[in-house]
Amino acid sequence: EDEDKESSDWIEIYNGKETAVNLEGYYLSDNTEDLTKWKFPAVTIQPDQYLIVFASTKDRRNPENELHTNFALDGDKGQLVFLEPDGLTILSEFNYGEQVEDTSFGELVANNTFGFFDKPTPGAVNNTQQFASAPGEEIQFDKPGGLFSGTIQLTILPPESPNAVIRYTTNNSEPSSRSAIYNGNPITIRETTTIRARIFESGREPSRVRSRTFIELNSNVVNFNSALPIIVVDSNGANLDDGNRNFRFTYNVVIDKDPKDGLARMTGPADFQGRSGMHVRGQSSSGFAKKQYAWEINNNEGEDKDESILGMPKESDWIIHAPYSDKTLMRNVMVYNLARDLWGNRGGVRTRFVELFMNTRRGSDVSMSDYRGVYVLMEKIKISEGRVEVEPLENDVTDPELIQGGYIFKKDKSPYSQPWSTAVERVPLDMHDPERISTVQFNYLKNHVNDYERALHGEDFEDPTKGYGGFINVQSFIDNHLFVECFKEIDGYRISSYFVKPRYDKIRALPVWDYNLGLGNANYLGGENPTGWYYPQVGGSDYYWYQRLFESREFRLAYWDRFWELRRSTFSDENLMSQIDRWDAELDAENSEGESAATRNFNKWRVLGSYLWPNAGGYRNRRTHQSEVDWMKNWLTRRMAWVETQSKGTAAGNRDFANPPEFNQFGGEVSSNFRLRISDPNDWARSTIYYTTDGSDPRVPGNARGIVTTLIKEDSNCEVLVPSETNGGSDLTLSQWTNTSTPPNGNNWTSGTQGVGIERSPSGTYDSNIGVDVEEEMYRINPSVYIRVPFNVNQEQIESFTQLTLRVKYDDSFVAYLNGEEVSRDAERSPADLAWNSRATSTHSDSLALTFIEFDITPFIGSLKAGENMLALHGLNAGQNSSDALWRYELIATAGSGNSPSPLALSYESPIKLEGGVEVKARTFDGVDWSPISSSTFKVNTISASANNLVVSELNYRPEPATDEEKVAGFSSRGDFEFIELLNINTTRSINLEGVNFAGGIDFTFNGNLAAEALVLPPGGRVVLVDNVEAFNFRYPNSTAIIGGNYAGNLSNDGEQIHIVSSNGTTIKDFTYNDVAPWPISPDGDGFTLTLVDPDKNPDHSDPSNWTASSNIGGSPGQADGEGFNGNPEVDQDGDGLNAFLEYAFGTNDSDSKSRVLPSIRLNDLNVNNESAQYLVFEFQKNTNAGGISYQIQVSGDLSTWSEASGEFTILSSQDNGDGTESVIYRSKNKFEENSNPRFYRLNVAIE
């Protein structure tokens, strides 16, 4: 595989010289008529060494990474040529015939012969057996194998070559040249048997081994059927339950349910059957009587083989999970699917309930004694298409950009693959996929996680870019925490925690994993109690990162915002109970005998009413499966109700609970007479409800800084006094030294610059932070010090301030006062009653003391006064004998944003009338703190989308290739820029798109999670669906298009069927576009889009005459064709000096440097009013389809100051050029006269 984990063609270059060779400038080609097809970069091959070049068409030339040519090898026949830098001298060439997949062809140097090798040796000498001809024919059987009863006759079809023989085995061993020869007669099979065969022919490599396995069914299972799929495993006599963790051969058969009656039958068709390997998996669960297994699908060579099982995406690695101590059988299934509802493949793995039979007796039949019960077939957490979809990473990749992603790491139990501990919190982590990575990749990942921790614990930890938000996907971390806490998973945080680092994205704390001990199913760590947080039960490196994250006001608020969003949707009692009922119904569904899978499971495992570690109390009373399910329902209902009581807003106090505003209806379809009423459930004094109707937050984030003013700098001037009886400090009242007036003993205060402290240790830890050294006055005398810092502020500033933050470095504690009023303190270490000689109640470590800690004192903005102010601080050391101390602080004020109402927010005063599709968001604000958010989408007086009101108005199925700038930004494929646009042609009513989906062409569903503007289209409204949102925004930076989201799949370059279905299953549009005449052909790669003609008339989409190419390259997503410019005005793709905007305005092509028309000015002899004279003539070309563009002639006398010159010119002529452009000619109103004062003219083109 190459670095993209793709099986590309490859070419091996060998240096047989005694010296190294630099291949820079050498060429490889597959065509003698184009010898310089692919040029080598500066890469060196050492003597007697090999170089692999992938023939993949990917054209990669970075000498530090894999090399890829711009061509692929022709599998039928072809040629290869290796040339010197002159492009003429051929060093090596050969022609080759038809090739065979996974078989290499080359030269056996010792014999000077070319041929096929039985085993490829890329990067090493060709020393395996060589054959002149390609491998023999493939073995063909007349039956597929699988389950059977009675006897069966298997025939191996004869090879075409009369010189070929078939050799086979019946003991699962690989056939060799000494194995039995097949004589052509049918093989009679009466018991479980594996037949393996291959074709041998002189002069050819033996064919690949092919096999058929037949598993005999005992008469007591022949008629077995289930409402769940069935898996049958035959281990060829191996005891898979013996604890051996090596994969051992099994043959597995999976039978899905018949869609006609919903039953899977032992004699039904196989969904999958094939060779596999299995072993027991799990840690504590491996000790249970009911084992769970790792399952790996193999081919006959023992290599991984990707297969789709029960409709899930193809993969080789699977898990057959055994719910045992979880007597509901569904905890993992339920939680994984909830996570998938929220995050798709990123959130959790796919699951299917199955019933398992496992035969471990060699050659024996499968009987009811092999029944193992209800299991869950689930995907393994793995980087793979359809699973964790991040960029695959090969071990030899070292490119600094490429190594930035492609990792899954975890915190889990041993055994470890490649463990490490983080630098700050010492969190023990381990690699998961890949299990082991190179040193370069490992160092990158460790350093990146360490950088995240340093940012998390740094001064700017709340900064969206510099802080934790620059490293982690915050919502994934919130969701992970909510899942652990709401379902009280007692393995949470400390084990079974997975993290994903994509290449161009932040760290995600998903997918969720291992919830069988959640939802009350644990009698330790508080697991069975529906009240109380789980996280206090663990600590240290077992509860990492979140302690600091919850110190962030923005994280706390986002956490509770997300909780309430989920509580009113995915985590609602209604949905949670519905999910449980859904899985319960699957388990309780009866077969043809009236028996359910759950019943059979508990007949096999008689554990109901008995204790299985670590079942919650009351298990003796839960003697049925339904009672276990009901108990979990009750626990979950009580759990979610308790979590609600813990809701908070921006306030940090343990008792500062806050709920979001209440709506009289939380979203949905409403009539035009509906009025939204909002109320505050918190009964806060002096509070206001702020709301928005555009989907934006009514609160400006506290870390979104407006105008920041540093009122006190860390090196500002200060006055310091260590109070004593002799200097008068012991007699000072609080107001005497904390206000702006000079203290009575002012002459005894020391002046200097911050900070203030003591440093007696040789290390000098605090030396650079100390401006006023108080060792002489404090050490062994008094653990208290008074510090005063004056500052000035005017009334206008005070009125603009929305946030006030005190930042303090301190050892060991402090109490702060603003103009005589206490505003903050280190509550953990300061005594309740302060005296002039008080000390801190405990120490604050030196390492933490060197970092500014922020204290929000916004409530005390009102204590500021115009003019001079005083911020005083009472510094407290832990003891008078302490060898060090430090106090240093800053005061930061923010104006205009940061925890303030948004400029778009309205204060709620009376019921609100809504129109169209509206997303309402509301919070309560008491002037200091905000509540969590309430958010709902309303659809007002809409009609359903139908064939009569919704059209496909534009398709961009084969966009222009990516520009160099776009490639640098990470968008290398033209497919990234695909889009499809939908238009509401109803002139009076908005249409509701919820439930509309694409059944053909692309994969996209308009679900309730989309923004209101994407779900409800007003009359004439458009919504654009894109292949890649980021790529679309990069190519169309000025677009105002409403984007519904990313779709899955791609629009075919060759044309394909587009089928759109309404929420009730009726067809809205069903047509097939094409890229050949009579369809417009310029949209096929020339940059134009396919645009519907007269969309308001709802024309037949299948008629090519109703489609045209867009007026402009790139089309007009989000607006009518030709309405406006959507591109990047800074781009000059063809390098002709005209940027994309000017090319658009002039109607020229930015992809063609020859398509260039510039404005011109000249003198012409004209006859005006029967008088011939010279006039100034100004000519330019304009795009007649360009909307919203102004063209203005301007004049200047100094090339600096320009003014409109329209008064000097009049239109002379306008000519339609027949290509969507128009040539416009103006002449000066007055005759031209020579003038000593120069006049300069230009054309100003602008967006109106």
LINHU-V5228 format. One line per field, one symbol per residue. ss: DSSP state (H for helix, E for strand, - for the rest). burial: b if it has 16 or more other ideal C-beta (glycine too) atoms within 10 Angstrom, else e. A space follows every 10 residues. Layout:
ss->???
burial->???
This chain:
ss->--------EE EEEE------ EE----EEE- -------EE- ---EE----E EEEEEE---E ------EE-- -E-----EEE EEE------E EEEEEE---- ----EEEE-- --EEEEE--- ---------E E-E------- E----EEE-- -EEE-E---- ----EEEEE- E--------E E-----EEE- --EEEEEEEE ---E-----E EEEEEEE--- ----EE--EE EEEE------ -------EEE EEEEE--E-- --EEE----- -EEEEEEEEE E--HHHH--- -EEEEEEE-- ---E--E--- ----E-EEEE E--------- HHHHHHHHHH HHHHHH---- EEEEEEEEE- -----E-HHH EEEEEEEEE- --E----E-- ---------- -HHH--EEEE E--------E E------EEE EEE-----HH HHHHHHHHHH HHHHHH---- -------HHH -E-HHHHHHH HHHHHH---- ------EEEE E-----EE-- ---------- ---------- ----HHH--H HH---HHHH- --HHHHHHHH HHHHHHH--- --HHHHHHHH HHHHHHHH-E -----EHHHH HHHH------ --------HH H---HHHHHH HHHHHHHHHH HHHHH--E-- ------E--- -EE----EEE ----EE-EE- -------EEE EE-E----E- ------EEEE EE----EEEE E-------HH H--HHHHH-- -----HHH-E EEE--EEEE- ------HHH- -EE-HHHH-- ---EEEEEEE EEE-HHHHHH EEEEEEEEEE E-EEEEEE-- EEEEE----- ---------- -----HHHH- --EEEE-HHH HHH---EEEE EEEEEE---- ---EEEEEEE EEEEE----- E----EE--- -EE---EEEE EEEEE----E ---EEEEEEE --EE-----E EEEEEE-E-- ---HHHHH-- ---HHHH-EE EEEE------ EE----EEEE --E-E----- -HHHHEE--- -EEEEE--HH HHHHH----- --EEEE-E-- ------EEEE E-----EEEE EE-------- ---E-----E EE--HHH--- ---HHHEEE- ---------- ---------- ---------H HHHHHH---- ---------E EEEEEEEE-- EEEEEEEEEE EEE-----EE EEEEEE---- -EEE-HHHEE EEEEEE---- EEEEEEEE-- ---------E EEEEEEE-
burial->ebbbeeebbb bbbbbeeeee bebeebbbbb eeeebebbbb eebebeeeeb bebbbbebeb eeeebbbbbe bbbeeeebeb bbbeeeeeee eeeeebeebe eebbbbbbee eeeebbbeeb eeeeebeeeb beebbbbebe beeebbbbee ebebebeebe eeebbbbbbe ebeebeeebe ebeeeebebe ebbbbbbbbb beebbbbbbb bbbbbbbbee bbebbbbbbb bbbbbbebeb beeeeebbbb bbbbbbbeee eebbbbebeb bbbbbbbbbb bbeebeebeb bbbbbbbbeb eeeebebebb ebeebbbbbb bbbbbbbbbb bbbbbbbbbb bbbebbbbbb bbbbbbbbbb beebbbbeeb bbbbbbbbbb bebbeebbeb bbbbeebbee ebbbbbbbbb bbeeeebeeb ebebbebbbb bbbbeebbee bbebbbebbb ebbebbbbee bbeeeebbbe bbbbbbbbbb bbbbbbbbbb bbbbebbbbb bbbeebbbbb bbbbbbbbbb bbbebbbbbb eeebbebeee bbbbbbebbe bbbbbbbbbb bbbbbbbbbb beeebbeebb eebbebbbbe beeeebbbbb bbeebebbee ebebbbeebe ebeebebbbe bbbebbeebb eebeeebbbb beeeeebbbb bebeeebeeb eeebebebeb ebebeebbbb bbbeeebbbb bbbbbeeeee bbebebebbb bbbbeebbbe ebeeebbbbe eebebeeebe eebbbbbbbe eeeebbeebb bbbbbebbbe ebbbbbbbbe bebeeebbeb bbbbbbbbbb bbbbbbbbbb ebbbbbeebb eeeeebbbbb eebbebeebe ebbbbbbbeb bebbeeeebb bbbbbbbbee ebebbbbbbb bbbbbbbbbb bbeebeebee ebebebbbbb bbbbbbeebb bbbbbbbbbb bbebbeeebb bbbbbbbbbb ebbeebeebe bebbbbbbbb bbbbbbeeeb bbbbbbbbbe bbebbbeeeb bbbbbbbbee bbbbbbbbee bbebbbeebe bbbbbebeeb bbeebbebbb bbbeeeebbb bebbbeeebb eebbeebbbb bbeebeebee beebebbbbb bbbbbbbbbb bbebbbbbee bbbbebebbb bbbbbbbbbb beeeebbebe beeeebeeee eeeebbbbbb bbbebbbebe bebebeeeee ebeebeebbe ebeeeeeeee bbebbbbbee eeeeeeeeee bbbebeee
